[in-house]
Every structure is written in C-alpha cells, then in structure tokens.
Amino acid sequence: MLFNKVTGPVASEDMALWESLKRGNELAFSSLFKKFVNPLYNYGMHFFPDQDLAKDCIQELFTSIWQKKDSLSEVVFVKAYLFRSYRNLLFARISERKKDLHPDFWDEEMLEPESSKEAEWIEEEEAIQTSRLVQHAVRELTRRQREVVVLRFYNGMESRQIAEVMGISVEAVHNLVSKAICLLREKLRS
C-alpha cells in the first residue's frame, strides 16, 4: 500500500490511479469509477432525489474525465476533486431544471433507511427509529449545513477536502460543522 505523510494511504492510492488514468490506463479509470460511483450517487441523492439525474451526472463526469485525460491537472485529493466536479455538474443541471422545480426542493426527504433483518428485528427497529430521528433532524438543517454533514459523516471527508468541494474556507467548514452538530443535538434532545 502506498503511503504519503501529507495525504495518507488512500489518497496516495487515488493519486496513483489518477496519474495512471492520465496516461490512458483504462483499468485505472475503471477502478476510480467503481470506487466513487456509489459515494457520488449517494451524495447527489441527499440534495436532489432524482436517480436518473444523479446517474447521468456521474456518467457525464467520468466521460468528460476520460475524454480530457491528456490534459487533466495534477490532483492531490482525488476524492475531493471528484466530489467538487460532481457537485458543480449536478448543481448546474439542477439550475437548468429550476424553473420546473417546487421552490423548496432542498427539503425533499432523504432516502429511507434499509429494512432490518428478521433475526435482529427488535434491535434493528430501534436503530431505524433512531436513524429516522437523525434524518429528520438533518433535513431541518440549512442546505449548506446538511451538505457539510453529508460530506463529513456520510463520506468521511476531512475539513480541507470539504472546503475544496464546497469552495469555502476550512474555517467556514469548521463553523458549519459546529453549528450543525449543535442544532442536531438540540433537535435530538427534544
């Protein structure tokens, strides 16, 4: 496993795949696609519940990356780069559709939790109830607070990666996370 003191082992592997993709390696391209297709899809579905749009934007993103592989720039955080590119593409497509959308489309319900296994029904039922409470509380956050929570806790990104994805400062990320956590605690207590 590759390791870089600054970026860590996963980011180093992603960087190696990125560099290989830039040289036209189809296996590296396929590996990056397989690694990030589900996290990108889930990220998109948290903000706009249109499966076709989410899938189309992922397809468009990776098609564009492959077509421009010879001119791709150096990337330190491939995950953040892909999430930011996907975010920009998704929000551009949403803006194109905006005239047809209900004004508060950001408040659509997130995906429901998966159903429980029969053998662990009681335990899973409690977990589902807790999950619903958390999802309800997350839906009441502002769009930006919700986005930072999804990136941090659902996708495991660090503050500097989130800052890169959202186009804000690391300090702003810390503020959004802090406020979101405080609001979530407050809502879950009541």
C-alpha positions, 0 to 999 in steps of 0.5 A: 500500500502506498503511503504519503505523510501529507495525504495518507494511504488512500489518497496516495492510492487515488493519486496513483490511479489518477496519474495512471488514468492520465496516461490512458490506463483504462483499468485505472479509470475503471477502478476510480469509477467503481470506487466513487460511483456509489459515494457520488450517487449517494451524495447527489441523492441527499440534495436532489432525489432524482436517480436518473439525474444523479446517474447521468451526472456521474456518467457525464463526469467520468466521460468528460474525465476520460475524454480530457485525460491528456490534459487533466491537472495534477490532483492531490485529493482525488476524492475531493476533486471528484466530489467538487466536479460532481457537485458543480455538474449536478448543481448546474443541471439542477439550475437548468431544471429550476424553473420546473422545480417546487421552490423548496426542493432542498427539503425533499426527504432523504432516502429511507433507511434499509429494512432490518433483518428478521433475526435482529428485528427488535434491535434493528427497529430501534436503530431505524427509529433512531436513524429516522430521528437523525434524518429528520433532524438533518433535513431541518438543517440549512442546505449548506449545513446538511451538505457539510454533514453529508460530506463529513459523516456520510463520506468521511471527508476531512475539513480541507477536502470539504472546503475544496468541494464546497469552495469555502474556507476550512474555517467556514467548514469548521463553523458549519460543522459546529453549528450543525452538530449543535442544532442536531443535538438540540433537535435530538434532545427534544 
